[in-house]
Amino acid sequence: MAKASEVKSGNILRFNGELVTVEEYIHRTPGNLRAFYQARMRNVRTGKLVEYRFRTDEEVEIARVETNDYQYLYDDADFFVVMDNTTYEQFNIPKALFGGAAQFLKEGMNVLVAFESEEPIMASLPASVELEITYTEPAVKGDTSTNALKNATVETGVEIRVPLFINQGDKVKVDTRTGDYIERVK
């Protein structure tokens, strides 16, 4: 157990039996009232936002979370199988932890997974990935007004919007959070 004064933004706490990540943590001293800490926290599992005021001497439980790089191996029903790069130990990570970015996963990619006492609680992909275009319609000459986009399918099977000059076989950089095209890779 730790005092509320020891908590920082980014910490993961066990709050009311749930794991929450501290997004904002501010020390307040209003006029002639006692000082307190105002916390905005997000539930790790549900994503729900919680606000709470901690007394300065209140005890809080800071969760011990280990975050490490793992290599994605393959898809197994409701799980993704990842491997620790140093011990070669394999883990099953629930697909839900990756969210919408899971559609951009390809074999051999490094992912970040956080464990709290042997249980995976968070997982994320890199901010951007390089993928090859497997199918797109050819652009018609003179069809370029301003910032025209067309549909293209990448090697993971996801359809994204790309500029008209992108052709089948090109490699593109894609933002994993939004699914937007960033740039063509040489």
JOTAVEN-V592618 format. One record per residue. N is the residue number from 1. RES is the residue in three letters. PHI is phi in radians with two decimals (* if undefined). PSI is psi as a letter, one per 30 degrees, with the letter a starting at -180 (NA if undefined). D_LAST is the distance of its C-alpha to the last C-alpha in Angstrom with 1 decimal. Layout:
N | RES | PHI | PSI | D_LAST
N | RES | PHI | PSI | D_LAST
//
This chain:
1 | MET | * | k | 51.8
2 | ALA | -2.25 | l | 50.7
3 | LYS | -1.39 | l | 52.0
4 | ALA | -1.08 | f | 50.3
5 | SER | -1.23 | f | 49.9
6 | GLU | -1.60 | f | 47.5
7 | VAL | -1.35 | k | 44.9
8 | LYS | -2.29 | l | 41.7
9 | SER | -1.06 | k | 38.9
10 | GLY | 1.73 | f | 36.5
11 | ASN | -1.15 | l | 39.3
12 | ILE | -1.96 | k | 40.0
13 | LEU | -1.97 | l | 43.7
14 | ARG | -1.71 | j | 46.1
15 | PHE | -2.16 | j | 47.8
16 | ASN | 0.95 | h | 50.4
17 | GLY | 1.41 | f | 49.3
18 | GLU | -2.01 | l | 45.7
19 | LEU | -1.52 | k | 42.6
20 | VAL | -2.28 | k | 41.3
21 | THR | -1.82 | k | 38.6
22 | VAL | -1.42 | j | 39.8
23 | GLU | -1.58 | e | 37.7
24 | GLU | -2.48 | k | 40.1
25 | TYR | -2.45 | j | 43.2
26 | ILE | -2.15 | k | 45.5
27 | HIS | -1.52 | k | 48.9
28 | ARG | -2.04 | k | 51.5
29 | THR | -2.31 | i | 54.9
30 | PRO | -1.37 | j | 56.7
31 | GLY | 0.64 | c | 59.8
32 | ASN | -1.73 | g | 62.7
33 | LEU | -1.70 | l | 61.1
34 | ARG | -1.26 | k | 59.7
35 | ALA | -1.25 | l | 56.1
36 | PHE | -2.64 | l | 53.6
37 | TYR | -1.93 | k | 49.9
38 | GLN | -1.68 | k | 48.1
39 | ALA | -2.09 | k | 45.3
40 | ARG | -1.97 | j | 42.7
41 | MET | -2.23 | k | 41.5
42 | ARG | -2.03 | k | 39.3
43 | ASN | -1.12 | k | 40.5
44 | VAL | -1.16 | e | 37.9
45 | ARG | -1.41 | e | 38.8
46 | THR | -1.67 | f | 39.6
47 | GLY | 1.43 | g | 37.6
48 | LYS | -1.27 | k | 40.9
49 | LEU | -1.55 | k | 41.5
50 | VAL | -2.22 | k | 44.7
51 | GLU | -2.00 | k | 46.5
52 | TYR | -2.67 | k | 49.2
53 | ARG | -1.88 | k | 51.4
54 | PHE | -1.73 | k | 52.1
55 | ARG | -1.21 | l | 55.2
56 | THR | -1.12 | f | 54.5
57 | ASP | -1.73 | g | 56.5
58 | GLU | -1.20 | k | 55.2
59 | GLU | -1.59 | k | 53.8
60 | VAL | -2.25 | l | 50.4
61 | GLU | -1.84 | j | 48.6
62 | ILE | -1.52 | k | 45.2
63 | ALA | -1.29 | k | 43.3
64 | ARG | -1.55 | j | 41.9
65 | VAL | -2.03 | k | 38.3
66 | GLU | -1.84 | k | 36.0
67 | THR | -1.94 | k | 32.2
68 | ASN | -2.61 | l | 30.0
69 | ASP | -1.48 | k | 26.5
70 | TYR | -2.30 | l | 26.7
71 | GLN | -1.76 | k | 24.5
72 | TYR | -1.30 | k | 24.6
73 | LEU | -1.79 | e | 26.1
74 | TYR | -2.82 | l | 27.3
75 | ASP | -1.62 | k | 29.0
76 | ASP | -2.33 | i | 32.9
77 | ALA | 0.96 | c | 34.8
78 | ASP | -1.59 | g | 35.1
79 | PHE | -2.23 | l | 33.3
80 | PHE | -1.90 | k | 30.0
81 | VAL | -1.64 | k | 30.5
82 | VAL | -2.14 | l | 28.9
83 | MET | -2.21 | k | 29.5
84 | ASP | -1.22 | k | 30.4
85 | ASN | -1.24 | f | 28.2
86 | THR | -1.73 | e | 31.2
87 | THR | -1.71 | f | 34.2
88 | TYR | 1.10 | g | 32.4
89 | GLU | -1.40 | k | 34.7
90 | GLN | -1.83 | k | 33.6
91 | PHE | -2.30 | k | 34.2
92 | ASN | -1.68 | j | 34.5
93 | ILE | -1.93 | k | 33.0
94 | PRO | -1.02 | k | 34.1
95 | LYS | -1.05 | e | 31.5
96 | ALA | -1.07 | f | 33.0
97 | LEU | -1.17 | f | 32.0
98 | PHE | -1.46 | f | 28.3
99 | GLY | 1.19 | b | 29.1
100 | GLY | -1.20 | f | 26.7
101 | ALA | -1.21 | f | 23.6
102 | ALA | -1.04 | f | 24.7
103 | GLN | -1.19 | f | 23.2
104 | PHE | -1.74 | g | 19.6
105 | LEU | -1.23 | k | 20.8
106 | LYS | -2.34 | l | 19.5
107 | GLU | -0.98 | k | 21.2
108 | GLY | 1.57 | f | 20.6
109 | MET | -1.31 | k | 19.3
110 | ASN | -1.50 | k | 21.3
111 | VAL | -2.23 | l | 23.6
112 | LEU | -1.84 | k | 26.3
113 | VAL | -2.24 | k | 29.9
114 | ALA | -1.90 | k | 33.1
115 | PHE | -2.00 | k | 36.4
116 | GLU | -2.15 | j | 39.9
117 | SER | 0.80 | i | 42.5
118 | GLU | 1.20 | g | 40.7
119 | GLU | -1.97 | k | 39.7
120 | PRO | -1.21 | k | 36.1
121 | ILE | -2.06 | f | 36.2
122 | MET | -2.54 | k | 32.7
123 | ALA | -2.58 | k | 29.2
124 | SER | -2.62 | l | 25.8
125 | LEU | -1.64 | l | 22.1
126 | PRO | -1.06 | l | 19.4
127 | ALA | -1.08 | e | 18.9
128 | SER | -2.49 | l | 15.4
129 | VAL | -2.30 | l | 13.8
130 | GLU | -1.77 | k | 10.6
131 | LEU | -2.26 | l | 11.8
132 | GLU | -1.64 | k | 11.3
133 | ILE | -1.38 | k | 13.1
134 | THR | -1.66 | f | 16.2
135 | TYR | -2.66 | k | 18.1
136 | THR | -2.79 | k | 18.1
137 | GLU | -1.23 | k | 20.4
138 | PRO | -1.23 | k | 19.3
139 | ALA | -1.36 | k | 19.6
140 | VAL | -1.62 | k | 22.8
141 | LYS | -1.10 | k | 22.8
142 | GLY | 1.47 | g | 24.7
143 | ASP | -1.65 | g | 24.1
144 | THR | -1.85 | j | 22.3
145 | SER | -1.48 | b | 24.6
146 | THR | -1.58 | k | 23.4
147 | ASN | 0.86 | h | 20.7
148 | ALA | -1.28 | k | 21.3
149 | LEU | -2.14 | l | 19.8
150 | LYS | -2.37 | l | 20.1
151 | ASN | -1.40 | k | 20.4
152 | ALA | -2.54 | k | 17.8
153 | THR | -1.79 | k | 18.5
154 | VAL | -1.67 | l | 16.1
155 | GLU | -1.09 | f | 16.8
156 | THR | -1.51 | f | 19.5
157 | GLY | 1.67 | g | 21.4
158 | VAL | -1.53 | k | 21.1
159 | GLU | -1.70 | k | 20.8
160 | ILE | -2.20 | l | 19.0
161 | ARG | -1.75 | k | 18.8
162 | VAL | -2.28 | l | 15.6
163 | PRO | -1.12 | l | 15.5
164 | LEU | -1.13 | f | 16.7
165 | PHE | -1.35 | f | 13.6
166 | ILE | -1.35 | k | 11.8
167 | ASN | -2.07 | l | 12.8
168 | GLN | -1.07 | k | 13.9
169 | GLY | 1.69 | f | 11.5
170 | ASP | -1.25 | l | 8.4
171 | LYS | -1.78 | k | 7.3
172 | VAL | -2.24 | l | 8.6
173 | LYS | -1.70 | k | 10.2
174 | VAL | -2.14 | k | 14.0
175 | ASP | -1.32 | j | 17.0
176 | THR | -1.30 | f | 19.4
177 | ARG | -1.35 | e | 22.5
178 | THR | -1.95 | f | 22.3
179 | GLY | 1.44 | g | 19.9
180 | ASP | -1.55 | k | 18.2
181 | TYR | -1.19 | k | 14.6
182 | ILE | -1.84 | e | 13.0
183 | GLU | -2.82 | l | 9.6
184 | ARG | -1.49 | k | 6.6
185 | VAL | -1.75 | k | 3.8
186 | LYS | -1.34 | NA | 0.0
//
